[in-house]
Amino acid sequence: MYNREIAKLTDKYVANTYTRYPIALVRGKGARVWDADGKEYLDFLAGIAVNGLGHCHPAVVRAIEQQAKKLLHVSNLYHIQPQAELARELCRHSFADRVFFCNSGAEANEAALKLARRYGGEHLGGKYEILTAHNSFHGRTLATLTATGQEKVRAGYDPLPAGFRQIPFNDLGAAEAAIDESKTAGILVEPIQGEGGINVADESYMRGLRELCDRRGLLLIFDEVQTGMGRTGKLFGYEHFGVQPDIMTLAKALGGGLPLGAMLAREEVAKSFGPGSHASTFGGNPLVCSAGLAVMKTLLQGGALRNCVKIGKILAQGLERLKERFAFARAIRGKGLILGLELEMEGAKIVEACMEAGLLINCTAYKVLRFVPPLTITAKEIERGLAILETVLARV
């Protein structure tokens, strides 16, 4: 099938919840993908930070193939070896003592919110409210879209669940002022707001939130669905700030391209989840956890993380050169290989022009070009992508 034929099938049978570009990607390797017509693209989007090790990384493919020959799925009513091993590795290399597995970032955040409420009911006198930030993004379930600090995501779903309020990002004073002594159980924040425009939390803000939560007896929850699993150059984004959360959520790159999410928590907090309190039929099944183990092992070997730091600097320097050349480029933000170039105009047309020229990126918060290429991308591929972007920007 060709791009046009696949698009016709999509338009006729698939729910119209995405505005799709007129190409169908059918093959990938590393930082490159090919569409159904055989055209090659450099992928600086990586499935929106999902393909952290690139497309079809050999270690991930090998793990999937080996596990697929043994066991695809069993219920969580039984012990699952790859799940137990992946949980061990996540706990060994983070603040956490326990892991709950699910299928997506929204589900991981849903689990975090439910755990926070259970903990609030048991230890905080029934407190249930969660403070979140303006421009945040936490998912598409009713609870997580209500937690999300973007009106466009919440529109059309009233009445929304109670128990969420949004406050300014990077404003510690606003966070403390918003705490309701009778209701507030915790604060949920992204170390870097991805969908919100690649807004990076200040170190003083993150440290201040930790101190504030400790002083006021609140839970600190980090949404690392996009920043976790090496995206910032460290295994987890919180490591840049010298603080640890009580609960953290992961997804996207965790499964190497398979649907895998996780909620991590300290033992004291995790104890509020007992048998029957939460569940996920497919969460942490043998196949996806085998892929997750391969991702963890590859990241822990260090090469991908070192490459992320090195190549991230090259990409940031290249974007800085473009900012100096083009007056409509306003700012560059991010860490590692989650970077944004803020423009004075909307970026949708630039994204389309880049795609036509063979470079896949996207635009978030209307005016911020987002770059989240695989952590394994090469300097040569980065320079090639920057050259395409410069040619496109020169036409503006």
C-alpha positions in Angstrom: 0.0 0.0 0.0 1.0 3.6 -0.6 0.6 6.7 1.6 -2.6 7.7 -0.1 -4.3 4.3 0.2 -3.4 4.0 3.9 -4.7 7.5 4.5 -8.0 6.6 2.9 -8.4 3.6 5.2 -7.6 5.7 8.2 -10.0 8.4 7.3 -12.8 5.9 6.8 -12.3 3.6 9.8 -10.2 5.2 12.5 -11.7 7.6 15.1 -10.9 11.2 14.1 -9.0 12.2 17.2 -5.8 13.2 15.4 -4.9 15.7 12.7 -2.6 13.4 10.7 0.1 14.4 8.2 -0.4 12.8 4.7 2.3 10.1 5.2 2.2 6.6 6.6 5.5 5.5 8.2 6.1 1.8 7.7 9.8 1.2 8.6 12.4 2.6 10.9 16.0 2.1 11.9 17.9 4.3 14.4 17.0 7.9 13.7 15.6 7.3 10.3 12.1 6.2 9.1 10.6 5.5 5.7 7.0 6.1 4.5 4.9 3.8 2.4 6.1 5.5 -0.8 9.7 4.8 0.1 10.7 8.3 1.2 13.3 8.6 3.9 13.0 11.0 6.9 15.3 12.0 9.8 13.2 11.5 12.9 13.7 14.2 15.5 10.3 13.4 17.1 10.9 9.7 17.9 7.3 8.9 18.5 7.1 11.9 20.8 10.1 10.7 22.9 9.0 7.1 22.9 11.7 5.6 20.7 14.5 6.7 23.1 17.0 4.2 21.7 15.9 4.8 18.2 13.7 2.6 15.9 14.2 -1.1 16.2 17.2 -1.0 18.5 18.9 -4.5 18.3 18.7 -5.1 22.1 15.0 -4.3 22.3 14.2 -6.3 19.2 16.1 -9.3 20.5 14.4 -9.1 23.8 11.0 -9.0 22.2 11.7 -11.9 19.9 13.1 -14.1 22.6 10.2 -13.4 25.0 7.5 -13.7 22.2 8.7 -17.3 21.7 8.1 -18.1 25.4 5.2 -16.2 26.8 3.3 -13.1 25.7 0.8 -12.5 28.5 -0.3 -13.9 31.8 -2.4 -12.3 34.5 -1.0 -10.3 37.4 -2.6 -13.0 39.6 0.7 -14.8 39.1 4.3 -13.7 39.5 5.9 -12.5 36.2 9.7 -12.8 36.1 10.5 -9.9 33.6 8.2 -7.7 35.6 9.9 -8.4 38.9 13.3 -7.9 37.4 12.3 -4.6 35.8 10.8 -3.4 39.0 14.1 -4.3 40.8 16.2 -2.3 38.3 13.9 0.7 38.5 14.1 0.7 42.3 17.8 0.1 42.4 18.5 3.1 40.3 15.9 5.6 41.7 14.5 6.9 45.0 11.7 4.3 44.9 10.9 1.1 46.8 7.9 -0.1 44.8 6.6 0.0 41.2 3.1 -0.3 39.7 3.1 -1.2 36.0 0.5 0.0 33.5 0.3 0.8 29.8 0.7 4.5 29.3 1.7 7.8 30.9 -2.0 8.8 31.5 -2.5 5.5 33.4 0.7 6.0 35.4 -0.4 9.5 36.4 -3.9 8.1 37.2 -2.2 5.6 39.5 -0.2 8.3 41.1 -3.3 10.4 41.8 -5.2 7.4 43.2 -2.3 6.5 45.4 -2.1 10.1 46.7 -5.8 10.1 47.5 -5.5 6.8 49.4 -2.5 8.1 51.3 -4.3 11.3 52.0 -7.3 9.4 53.4 -5.1 7.2 55.6 -2.4 9.6 56.8 -3.4 13.2 56.0 -6.9 13.3 57.6 -8.8 12.8 54.4 -7.0 15.4 52.3 -7.4 14.7 48.5 -6.6 17.8 46.5 -3.6 17.9 44.1 -2.0 21.1 42.9 -0.7 21.1 39.4 0.9 23.8 37.1 -0.4 26.0 34.4 0.6 24.7 30.9 1.2 21.2 32.4 0.1 18.0 30.6 -0.6 14.8 32.5 -2.9 12.7 30.2 -6.3 12.2 28.6 -8.3 10.3 31.3 -10.9 12.4 33.1 -8.6 12.7 36.2 -5.4 13.4 34.3 -7.0 15.9 31.9 -8.5 17.7 34.9 -5.0 17.8 36.4 -3.6 19.2 33.1 -3.1 22.9 33.1 -4.3 23.5 29.5 -7.9 24.6 28.9 -7.9 23.2 25.4 -7.4 19.7 26.8 -10.2 20.0 29.3 -12.7 21.7 27.0 -16.0 19.7 26.4 -15.7 17.3 29.3 -17.6 19.1 32.1 -18.4 18.3 34.8 -14.8 17.5 35.6 -13.7 15.6 38.8 -13.1 17.7 41.9 -9.8 17.9 43.6 -7.5 19.7 41.3 -6.2 23.3 41.1 -3.6 24.8 38.8 -0.9 27.3 39.9 1.9 29.1 38.1 4.9 27.0 37.1 8.2 28.0 38.6 6.6 30.2 41.3 7.3 28.8 44.7 5.4 31.5 46.5 2.3 30.8 44.5 2.6 27.1 45.4 2.7 27.8 49.1 -0.1 30.4 48.9 -2.3 27.8 47.1 -2.1 25.1 49.8 -5.4 24.5 51.6 -4.7 23.1 55.0 -8.0 21.1 54.9 -7.8 19.7 51.4 -4.3 19.8 49.8 -2.6 16.4 49.7 0.2 16.9 47.2 1.8 18.8 44.3 2.2 17.2 40.9 4.8 18.8 38.6 6.9 18.0 35.5 10.6 18.7 35.7 10.4 19.9 32.2 7.0 20.7 30.7 7.0 19.0 27.3 3.5 19.7 25.8 3.5 23.1 27.6 6.4 24.4 25.6 9.7 22.8 26.9 9.6 24.9 30.1 12.4 23.9 32.4 11.9 24.0 36.2 14.4 26.1 38.1 16.5 24.2 40.6 15.5 26.6 43.3 11.9 25.9 42.5 12.3 22.1 42.7 14.3 22.3 45.9 11.7 24.7 47.3 8.8 22.4 46.4 10.6 19.5 48.3 11.2 21.6 51.3 7.6 23.0 51.2 6.1 19.5 50.9 8.2 18.3 53.8 7.3 21.2 56.0 3.6 21.1 55.2 3.3 17.3 55.2 2.4 17.0 51.5 3.3 14.5 48.8 5.6 15.6 46.0 4.9 13.9 42.7 7.0 14.1 39.6 5.6 13.4 36.1 8.6 12.1 34.3 6.6 10.4 31.5 8.6 12.5 28.9 11.7 13.4 30.9 12.4 9.9 32.3 14.5 7.1 30.8 17.5 9.2 29.8 15.9 12.0 27.9 17.7 14.8 29.8 21.1 13.0 29.9 20.4 11.5 33.2 18.3 8.4 33.8 15.6 10.5 35.5 15.1 14.2 35.2 14.8 14.9 38.9 18.5 14.0 39.2 19.4 17.4 37.8 17.8 19.2 40.7 19.2 17.4 43.8 15.8 16.4 45.1 13.7 13.2 45.2 9.9 12.9 44.9 7.6 10.7 46.9 5.9 9.4 43.7 7.1 9.4 40.1 5.5 8.4 36.8 7.2 7.0 33.7 6.1 5.8 30.3 7.0 6.8 26.7 10.7 5.5 26.4 10.3 2.9 29.1 9.1 0.2 26.8 11.4 0.9 23.9 8.4 1.4 21.6 5.9 -1.0 23.3 3.2 0.4 25.6 4.6 0.4 29.1 4.0 2.8 32.0 5.1 2.8 35.6 4.4 4.5 38.9 7.2 4.5 41.4 6.8 5.3 45.1 8.5 5.3 48.4 7.6 2.3 50.6 5.7 4.5 53.2 3.5 5.9 50.5 3.2 2.7 48.4 1.7 0.8 51.4 -1.5 2.7 50.8 -2.1 0.4 47.8 -3.1 -3.0 48.9 -4.6 -6.0 47.1 -7.6 -4.9 45.1 -7.0 -1.2 45.5 -5.7 -0.7 41.9 -5.0 -2.9 38.9 -4.2 -3.1 35.2 -4.9 -6.2 33.2 -2.1 -5.7 30.7 0.2 -3.7 33.0 3.7 -5.2 33.2 3.1 -8.3 31.1 6.1 -10.4 30.1 6.5 -9.0 26.6 6.6 -5.3 27.5 8.7 -5.8 30.6 11.3 -7.8 28.6 11.5 -4.8 26.3 11.7 -2.5 29.3 14.6 -4.5 30.8 16.5 -4.2 27.5 16.0 -0.5 27.6 17.2 -0.2 31.2 20.2 -2.4 30.6 21.2 -0.4 27.5 20.8 2.9 29.3 22.7 1.7 32.4 25.7 0.7 30.2 26.1 4.5 29.8 26.7 5.0 26.2 23.3 6.3 25.3 23.3 8.7 28.3 26.8 10.0 27.4 25.7 10.4 23.8 22.5 12.3 24.9 24.6 14.9 26.8 27.2 15.2 23.9 24.7 15.4 21.1 22.3 17.6 23.1 25.0 20.2 23.3 25.6 20.0 19.6 21.9 20.4 18.9 21.5 23.3 21.3 24.5 25.0 19.8 23.0 24.6 16.3 19.7 26.0 17.4 21.5 28.9 19.0 23.1 29.6 15.6 19.7 29.6 14.0 18.4 31.9 16.7 21.1 34.4 16.0 20.4 34.3 12.3 16.6 34.5 12.3 15.0 37.4 14.2 11.7 35.5 14.7 13.5 32.8 16.8 13.0 34.0 20.4 14.4 31.4 22.8 15.9 27.9 23.2 15.0 25.8 26.2 15.5 22.3 27.5 18.1 19.7 28.7 19.8 16.9 27.0 17.7 15.8 24.0 14.5 17.5 24.9 14.9 20.9 23.4 12.5 23.6 22.2 12.9 26.6 19.8 10.3 29.3 20.6 9.2 31.4 17.6 7.3 34.6 17.3 4.8 33.0 15.0 2.9 29.7 15.0 5.1 26.8 14.0 2.6 24.4 12.2 3.7 25.5 8.7 7.3 25.1 9.6 6.7 21.5 10.8 5.0 20.7 7.5 7.8 22.2 5.4 10.4 20.3 7.4 8.4 17.1 6.8 8.3 17.7 3.1 12.1 18.3 3.2 12.7 15.0 5.1 12.8 16.1 8.8 10.2 15.1 11.3 9.6 17.5 14.2 6.5 18.9 15.9 5.2 22.1 17.4 4.0 22.4 21.0 2.3 25.3 22.7 1.6 26.7 19.2 5.0 28.5 18.8 7.6 26.1 20.2 9.4 23.7 17.8 10.1 20.5 19.8 13.1 18.3 19.2 13.2 14.9 20.9 15.4 12.7 18.7 16.6 9.3 19.7 19.3 9.3 22.4 21.4 7.3 20.0 21.4 9.8 17.2 24.8 10.8 15.7 26.3 14.2 15.3 26.2 13.8 11.5 22.5 13.2 11.7 22.0 16.2 13.9 23.9 18.5 11.5 21.9 17.2 8.6 18.6 17.9 10.5 19.8 21.4 11.4 20.6 22.1 7.8 17.1 21.1 6.7 15.6 23.3 9.4 17.8 26.2 8.4 16.7 25.9 4.8 13.0 25.9 5.9 13.4 28.8 8.3 15.2 30.8 5.5 12.0 30.7 3.5 9.8 32.2 6.3 
